[in-house]
Amino acid sequence: MKKLLSVLFAMVLLFGMMFPSATIFANDATTDEYLVQFDGNVERGILKAFGVSNNEVLHTFTLLSVVSLKLTEQQAKGLANHPKIKGVEKNAAVQALGQTIPWGVPKVQTPEANNLGYTGNGLKVAILDTGIDRSHPDLNANVKGGFSVFTDSANSDPYYDGSGHGTHVAGTVAAVDNDFGVVGVAKNADLYAVKVLNNSGSGSYEGIAKGIEWSIQNGMDIINMSLGGSSSSSILEQFCNLAYAEGILVVAAAGNSGNSGGRNDSVGYPAKYNSVIAVAAIDQNERRASFSSTGPAVELSAPGVSILSTTPNNSYASYNGTSMASPHVAGVAALIWEAKPNLTNVQLRQLLQQTSKNLGLSSQYGYGLVQAATAIQY
């Protein structure tokens, strides 16, 4: 009897060694998702031989002989060695690519202002430019209205920006915070596309005056003009003065007619008018951009070199210019005004001056680099 039991025990051991699959592929083992590609047609029999049930097959692709399924690590290794399996890959996790914060945004203390609870909410910013592509996913939520001074079919739509300049400026002011693309200085400010430049980036003083008039009549809080000319106009100056008298903060690019020495008086119009804040451009090292216009009219400085922002057709690009610096100031003004709503535009302007970071010669930098959080906490 003992001899018979010994023989039976030996046979059990032998069969256990010959057929280990019952223990290797136990259902209680930890599983992960895998993608398995067959060399030829998908053969469910092979999967079944490795202990893969129908419930563990998550998807069978049509265009390639690939299935996604749940496997233990040992099952995956076994399938990978099978001659009819072309490849076994773990179903790796992916996530949306993150949002880029252009370098100018933290340079003007936007994150600190956001931490204090201010995002430009409720402030109306008129972008007097080439229009704004409001279909852009980084701008759509914030573009609240618009107007074009042109009547021809090519330029009459304020939401068509054939140049891309206005869309870029708008993104710096208020690109939304949506986990992709870029984010603007005042991410919750209201944008208004006031098309005073055509799709080639050209316009006239008459057109700018019309845009300012529209901004006054439609209750704008801030006007940004990333544009300019070399000659003065009494009528344009009067419109700028009128907007300022009506309580609007008027901001404009100082111009790109500077030289390496930075000693000439080259600020353009309308930035040169007393009622307008003339904004110079600096680089990431807080040095004046060589192209940035200089002179006694320069009032403030802001980032204007390699500024990443929105462009039409859901795109992004980096531009240089005082045109890129001016919207930083407009955005900062929106942050401060939200925090201090009782300030007049004159008081807000004085606060921007008082709290800016001194960078050097006033003819090159004005009062210095605008600082949102410093002004809010002042």
DRENZABA-330725 format. One record per residue (C-alpha): chain; residue in three letters; x, y negated, z negated; residue number from 1. Coordinates in pm, whole numbers, plus 32768, in hexadecimal, padded with zeros to 4 digits. Example, Ala and Ser with C-alpha at 12.3 -4.5 7.8 and 13.67 -1.06 7.14 Angstrom:
  numi  dodren     u     v     w  vexlo
     A     ALA  84CE  81C2  7CF4      1
     A     SER  8557  806A  7D36      2
END
This chain:
  numi  dodren     u     v     w  vexlo
     A     MET  8000  8000  8000      1
     A     LYS  811B  7F0E  7FA5      2
     A     LYS  81C1  7F60  80F1      3
     A     LEU  807F  7F0F  81AE      4
     A     LEU  805B  7DC0  80FA      5
     A     SER  81C4  7D6A  814C      6
     A     VAL  8186  7DAB  82BE      7
     A     LEU  804C  7CD3  82BE      8
     A     PHE  8104  7BB7  8209      9
     A     ALA  821D  7BC7  8309     10
     A     MET  811F  7BB1  8426     11
     A     VAL  807E  7A7F  8384     12
     A     LEU  81D2  79D5  8371     13
     A     LEU  821C  7A32  84D8     14
     A     PHE  80D3  79A5  855A     15
     A     GLY  8102  7870  8486     16
     A     MET  8251  7831  852D     17
     A     MET  81CC  7878  8688     18
     A     PHE  809B  7793  8669     19
     A     PRO  80F7  7666  8594     20
     A     SER  7FFF  757A  863D     21
     A     ALA  7EF6  75A0  8532     22
     A     THR  7FDA  7501  8431     23
     A     ILE  8094  740A  8512     24
     A     PHE  7F57  736D  859A     25
     A     ALA  7E90  735C  845A     26
     A     ASN  7D6D  7267  846C     27
     A     ASP  7DCE  71B9  832A     28
     A     ALA  7F1D  713B  83B8     29
     A     THR  7F46  6FC7  83F6     30
     A     THR  7EEA  6F60  8559     31
     A     ASP  7F3F  6E33  8631     32
     A     GLU  7EBF  6DC3  8783     33
     A     TYR  7F8E  6E2B  88B0     34
     A     LEU  7F84  6E03  8A29     35
     A     VAL  7FCF  6F49  8ADC     36
     A     GLN  8018  6F57  8C51     37
     A     PHE  7FF9  709E  8D11     38
     A     ASP  80D5  7102  8E34     39
     A     GLY  7FAD  713E  8F19     40
     A     ASN  7E42  7153  8EAF     41
     A     VAL  7DD5  713A  8D45     42
     A     GLU  7DB6  729B  8CBA     43
     A     ARG  7CDD  72AC  8B85     44
     A     GLY  7D4F  7413  8B50     45
     A     ILE  7EAC  739F  8AFD     46
     A     LEU  7E27  72AF  89FA     47
     A     LYS  7D4B  73BE  8967     48
     A     ALA  7E77  74A7  894E     49
     A     PHE  7F1F  73A4  8871     50
     A     GLY  7DF1  738B  8790     51
     A     VAL  7D60  7246  881D     52
     A     SER  7BE6  7248  87FF     53
     A     ASN  7AFA  7188  88E5     54
     A     ASN  7AB3  708F  87CF     55
     A     GLU  7C21  7032  87C5     56
     A     VAL  7C27  6FD2  8936     57
     A     LEU  7BDA  6E5E  892F     58
     A     HIS  7BE4  6E06  8AA1     59
     A     THR  7C38  6EA2  8BF0     60
     A     PHE  7CBA  6DAE  8CF5     61
     A     THR  7C4F  6DC2  8E60     62
     A     LEU  7D69  6D2D  8F2D     63
     A     LEU  7E81  6DE4  8E79     64
     A     SER  7E85  6F3E  8DDA     65
     A     VAL  7E91  6EA9  8C7F     66
     A     VAL  7DC7  6EEB  8B45     67
     A     SER  7DCC  6E37  89FA     68
     A     LEU  7D9E  6F18  88CF     69
     A     LYS  7DE8  6F51  8762     70
     A     LEU  7F12  7030  871A     71
     A     THR  7FEA  7093  85F8     72
     A     GLU  815C  7051  861F     73
     A     GLN  819A  71C4  8657     74
     A     GLN  808B  71DA  8760     75
     A     ALA  8125  70B2  8811     76
     A     LYS  827D  7153  880F     77
     A     GLY  81EE  729A  888C     78
     A     LEU  8134  71F6  89AC     79
     A     ALA  8266  7128  8A09     80
     A     ASN  8326  726C  8A46     81
     A     HIS  8217  730B  8B1D     82
     A     PRO  827C  7329  8C8E     83
     A     LYS  812D  729D  8D06     84
     A     ILE  813D  7166  8C2D     85
     A     LYS  81EA  703A  8CCA     86
     A     GLY  81F7  6F63  8B96     87
     A     VAL  8176  6F2B  8A35     88
     A     GLU  8172  6DCC  89A6     89
     A     LYS  80F1  6D42  8860     90
     A     ASN  7FD1  6C4E  8895     91
     A     ALA  8095  6B1C  8825     92
     A     ALA  7FE0  69F2  8791     93
     A     VAL  7FE3  68A0  883E     94
     A     GLN  7F6D  6749  87D6     95
     A     ALA  7F22  6600  887F     96
     A     LEU  8052  652A  88C5     97
     A     GLY  8062  6411  87CC     98
     A     GLN  8022  62A4  87FA     99
     A     THR  814D  61C3  883A    100
     A     ILE  8177  608B  8769    101
     A     PRO  822B  5F89  8843    102
     A     TRP  8356  5EF6  878C    103
     A     GLY  82BE  5D9A  877F    104
     A     VAL  8196  5E0B  86AB    105
     A     PRO  825C  5E57  856D    106
     A     LYS  8347  5D36  85B6    107
     A     VAL  8228  5C41  8572    108
     A     GLN  81BE  5D05  8439    109
     A     THR  8082  5D9F  84C7    110
     A     PRO  8098  5EE5  83FD    111
     A     GLU  80B7  5E1D  82BB    112
     A     ALA  7F8B  5D48  831C    113
     A     ASN  7EC5  5E85  836A    114
     A     ASN  7F21  5F11  8214    115
     A     LEU  7E8E  5DD6  817D    116
     A     GLY  7D4B  5E26  8235    117
     A     TYR  7D5E  5D3E  8363    118
     A     THR  7D45  5DA5  84D1    119
     A     GLY  7CBA  5C6E  857D    120
     A     ASN  7B55  5CE5  8559    121
     A     GLY  7A54  5BE6  85CC    122
     A     LEU  7B49  5AF4  8670    123
     A     LYS  7B07  5A98  87DC    124
     A     VAL  7C3D  5A7B  88B4    125
     A     ALA  7C1F  59F6  8A17    126
     A     ILE  7D2C  5A7B  8B00    127
     A     LEU  7D52  5975  8C13    128
     A     ASP  7E08  5A44  8D13    129
     A     THR  7DDA  5B32  8E3B    130
     A     GLY  7CB7  5BEA  8D9B    131
     A     ILE  7CA9  5D21  8CC2    132
     A     ASP  7C6F  5E85  8D33    133
     A     ARG  7B66  5ED2  8C30    134
     A     SER  7B4D  603E  8C9F    135
     A     HIS  7CA1  6079  8BFF    136
     A     PRO  7C6B  6163  8AD4    137
     A     ASP  7D49  6088  89FA    138
     A     LEU  7C7A  5F50  8A45    139
     A     ASN  7B16  5FB9  8A92    140
     A     ALA  7A96  5FA7  892C    141
     A     ASN  7B1D  5E48  88F5    142
     A     VAL  7AC8  5D97  8A3D    143
     A     LYS  7982  5CE8  89EC    144
     A     GLY  794E  5C01  8B14    145
     A     GLY  79EC  5B3A  8C2B    146
     A     PHE  79DD  5A31  8D37    147
     A     SER  7A8D  59F0  8E80    148
     A     VAL  7ACB  5897  8F11    149
     A     PHE  7ADC  5934  906B    150
     A     THR  79B6  596E  9151    151
     A     ASP  7A55  5A48  9260    152
     A     SER  7A08  5BBA  924D    153
     A     ALA  7B70  5C21  920D    154
     A     ASN  7B95  5B4A  90D6    155
     A     SER  7A37  5B0A  9052    156
     A     ASP  7A3A  5C33  8F63    157
     A     PRO  7AEB  5BD9  8E1B    158
     A     TYR  7B11  5D4C  8DD0    159
     A     TYR  7BDA  5D90  8F0A    160
     A     ASP  7D49  5D43  8ED6    161
     A     GLY  7E06  5D6F  901A    162
     A     SER  7F44  5CE4  8F80    163
     A     GLY  7F4A  5D9F  8E37    164
     A     HIS  7FCD  5C6F  8D7D    165
     A     GLY  7E8D  5C1E  8CC0    166
     A     THR  7E54  5D88  8C5E    167
     A     HIS  7FB5  5D97  8BD3    168
     A     VAL  7F81  5C57  8B0A    169
     A     ALA  7E33  5CD6  8A87    170
     A     GLY  7ED0  5E19  8A0A    171
     A     THR  7FD1  5D5D  893F    172
     A     VAL  7EBF  5C93  889A    173
     A     ALA  7DC9  5DA9  8851    174
     A     ALA  7E04  5F06  88DD    175
     A     VAL  7D2F  5FEA  8804    176
     A     ASP  7DB5  60DF  8704    177
     A     ASN  7D43  622A  879B    178
     A     ASP  7E65  631E  876D    179
     A     PHE  7EE8  62FA  88CF    180
     A     GLY  7F83  61F3  89B0    181
     A     VAL  7FE5  60B9  88F4    182
     A     VAL  7F55  5FE1  87E0    183
     A     GLY  7F39  5E67  87E1    184
     A     VAL  7F8A  5D61  86DC    185
     A     ALA  7E1B  5D25  8683    186
     A     LYS  7D88  5E76  86DA    187
     A     ASN  7C1E  5E1A  8687    188
     A     ALA  7C0E  5CBD  871D    189
     A     ASP  7B0F  5C72  882E    190
     A     LEU  7BA6  5C37  8986    191
     A     TYR  7B13  5B5F  8A98    192
     A     ALA  7B93  5B77  8BFB    193
     A     VAL  7BA1  5A16  8C87    194
     A     LYS  7C28  5A3C  8DE7    195
     A     VAL  7CD7  58F8  8E47    196
     A     LEU  7DED  599B  8F13    197
     A     ASN  7DA6  5A69  904A    198
     A     ASN  7E17  5BCB  908D    199
     A     SER  7F67  5B46  9102    200
     A     GLY  7F9C  5A8A  8FBB    201
     A     SER  7F5F  5930  904E    202
     A     GLY  7E6C  5825  8FE2    203
     A     SER  7E42  56B1  8FB3    204
     A     TYR  7E1D  55B1  8EA0    205
     A     GLU  7CB1  558F  8F03    206
     A     GLY  7C7F  5701  8EC6    207
     A     ILE  7D29  56F2  8D72    208
     A     ALA  7C4D  55C9  8D16    209
     A     LYS  7B17  5692  8D78    210
     A     GLY  7B90  57B3  8CA1    211
     A     ILE  7BC7  56CE  8B77    212
     A     GLU  7A6F  5634  8BA7    213
     A     TRP  79CF  578E  8BB0    214
     A     SER  7A8D  57EB  8A72    215
     A     ILE  7A09  56B8  89BD    216
     A     GLN  78A4  56F2  8A31    217
     A     ASN  78AC  5862  89CD    218
     A     GLY  7934  583B  886F    219
     A     MET  7A94  58C4  888F    220
     A     ASP  7B75  58B1  875E    221
     A     ILE  7CC5  58D6  880B    222
     A     ILE  7D36  5892  896F    223
     A     ASN  7E6A  5940  89F6    224
     A     MET  7F07  58B6  8B34    225
     A     SER  802C  5987  8BAB    226
     A     LEU  8055  58A2  8CD7    227
     A     GLY  80D2  574C  8D31    228
     A     GLY  8151  5650  8E2A    229
     A     SER  826C  5556  8E3C    230
     A     SER  819D  5419  8E63    231
     A     SER  80B5  536F  8D6E    232
     A     SER  7F45  5326  8DA4    233
     A     SER  7E84  5224  8CDD    234
     A     ILE  7D3E  52DF  8D14    235
     A     LEU  7DCE  5430  8CAC    236
     A     GLU  7E61  538D  8B76    237
     A     GLN  7D0F  52F9  8B20    238
     A     PHE  7C6B  544F  8B3B    239
     A     CYS  7D74  54E3  8A55    240
     A     ASN  7D3F  53C5  8961    241
     A     LEU  7BC7  53F7  8971    242
     A     ALA  7BE7  556A  8920    243
     A     TYR  7CC9  5517  87FA    244
     A     ALA  7BD7  540A  8782    245
     A     GLU  7ABF  550D  8792    246
     A     GLY  7B7C  55EA  869C    247
     A     ILE  7C1F  56DE  878F    248
     A     LEU  7D89  5746  875C    249
     A     VAL  7E34  571F  88AD    250
     A     VAL  7F6B  57F3  88F1    251
     A     ALA  8041  57F9  8A2D    252
     A     ALA  8183  5887  8AB6    253
     A     ALA  82A2  578C  8AA6    254
     A     GLY  8320  57FB  8BFB    255
     A     ASN  8437  58CA  8C94    256
     A     SER  8517  57AD  8D0F    257
     A     GLY  8620  57C5  8C02    258
     A     ASN  8793  57F9  8C36    259
     A     SER  88A4  58AD  8B75    260
     A     GLY  8911  576F  8AC3    261
     A     GLY  87B1  5721  8A53    262
     A     ARG  87E5  55AA  8A4E    263
     A     ASN  86F9  5530  8B5C    264
     A     ASP  8596  54AD  8B31    265
     A     SER  84D5  55A3  8C07    266
     A     VAL  838B  55EB  8B58    267
     A     GLY  826E  55F4  8C54    268
     A     TYR  8104  5583  8C4B    269
     A     PRO  8010  55B4  8BA2    270
     A     ALA  80FD  5631  8A90    271
     A     LYS  81A4  54DC  8A7D    272
     A     TYR  8068  5425  8A11    273
     A     ASN  804F  53C8  88A1    274
     A     SER  7F07  5483  8877    275
     A     VAL  7FA4  55C9  88ED    276
     A     ILE  8092  56B6  8837    277
     A     ALA  81BE  56F5  891B    278
     A     VAL  824A  5853  88E3    279
     A     ALA  83B1  58BC  8930    280
     A     ALA  8427  5A23  8966    281
     A     ILE  851D  5AEB  8895    282
     A     ASP  85B4  5C47  88BA    283
     A     GLN  85C2  5D64  87BF    284
     A     ASN  86F3  5CC7  871A    285
     A     GLU  862C  5B87  86E1    286
     A     ARG  86FD  5AC8  87DB    287
     A     ARG  866A  59DF  88DC    288
     A     ALA  8631  5A83  8A2C    289
     A     SER  8714  59D5  8B27    290
     A     PHE  85E9  5985  8C07    291
     A     SER  851D  58E6  8AEE    292
     A     SER  84DF  5774  8B25    293
     A     THR  856D  5684  8A26    294
     A     GLY  852A  5524  89B1    295
     A     PRO  8487  5459  889B    296
     A     ALA  832B  54E1  88EF    297
     A     VAL  8387  5647  888E    298
     A     GLU  82BB  568E  8755    299
     A     LEU  82C9  5802  8708    300
     A     SER  837E  593C  8778    301
     A     ALA  8304  5A9F  87B2    302
     A     PRO  8375  5BE4  885A    303
     A     GLY  838F  5BC1  89D4    304
     A     VAL  8491  5CBB  8A55    305
     A     SER  8439  5E1D  8AC1    306
     A     ILE  82D9  5E04  8A37    307
     A     LEU  820F  5F41  8A72    308
     A     SER  809C  5F08  8AAD    309
     A     THR  7F6E  5F67  8B78    310
     A     THR  7F59  5F47  8CF3    311
     A     PRO  7E37  5F93  8DE1    312
     A     ASN  7DCA  60F3  8E3D    313
     A     ASN  7E09  6181  8CE1    314
     A     SER  7F7C  6139  8CF9    315
     A     TYR  808B  6099  8C24    316
     A     ALA  81C2  5FCF  8C76    317
     A     SER  82CE  5EFB  8BD2    318
     A     TYR  82E4  5D8D  8C3B    319
     A     ASN  83C8  5C6A  8BE2    320
     A     GLY  8365  5B00  8BBB    321
     A     THR  82DB  59F3  8ADB    322
     A     SER  8191  5A70  8B6A    323
     A     MET  81C8  5BA0  8A8A    324
     A     ALA  822C  5ACB  895D    325
     A     SER  80F8  59EA  895F    326
     A     PRO  7FF9  5B04  8921    327
     A     HIS  80BE  5B73  87EF    328
     A     VAL  8079  5A1D  8759    329
     A     ALA  7F0B  5A2A  87C1    330
     A     GLY  7EEB  5B7F  871A    331
     A     VAL  7F97  5B0C  85DC    332
     A     ALA  7EB2  59DC  85D0    333
     A     ALA  7D84  5AC7  85DF    334
     A     LEU  7E0A  5B93  84BB    335
     A     ILE  7E42  5A5F  83E5    336
     A     TRP  7CF7  59BE  843D    337
     A     GLU  7C3D  5AF9  83DA    338
     A     ALA  7CEF  5AEE  828A    339
     A     LYS  7CBD  5977  825F    340
     A     PRO  7B79  5923  8315    341
     A     ASN  7B54  57CF  8272    342
     A     LEU  7C8B  5744  8317    343
     A     THR  7C5E  564C  8431    344
     A     ASN  7D28  5686  856C    345
     A     VAL  7E0B  5568  8502    346
     A     GLN  7E48  560B  83AF    347
     A     LEU  7E80  575D  844F    348
     A     ARG  7F82  56C5  8537    349
     A     GLN  8037  5626  8411    350
     A     LEU  8035  5773  8359    351
     A     LEU  80CC  5823  8487    352
     A     GLN  81E2  5721  8485    353
     A     GLN  8220  572C  830F    354
     A     THR  8236  58A5  82F5    355
     A     SER  8300  58F3  842E    356
     A     LYS  845A  598A  8411    357
     A     ASN  8569  588E  8463    358
     A     LEU  8644  5911  857F    359
     A     GLY  8716  57E6  85DD    360
     A     LEU  8701  56AC  86B0    361
     A     SER  85A2  561C  86B9    362
     A     SER  85C9  55CA  882A    363
     A     GLN  85F4  573E  886D    364
     A     TYR  851E  57E6  8761    365
     A     GLY  843C  56D2  86DC    366
     A     TYR  83E1  571B  8573    367
     A     GLY  8441  5886  85AD    368
     A     LEU  83AC  59E3  85CB    369
     A     VAL  823D  59FC  8568    370
     A     GLN  81FC  5AD3  8434    371
     A     ALA  809A  5B4C  83FE    372
     A     ALA  80AD  5BDF  82A0    373
     A     THR  817F  5AC3  8217    374
     A     ALA  8077  59CC  8290    375
     A     ILE  7F58  5A9B  8204    376
     A     GLN  7FFD  5AAC  80AE    377
     A     TYR  8073  5943  80AF    378
END
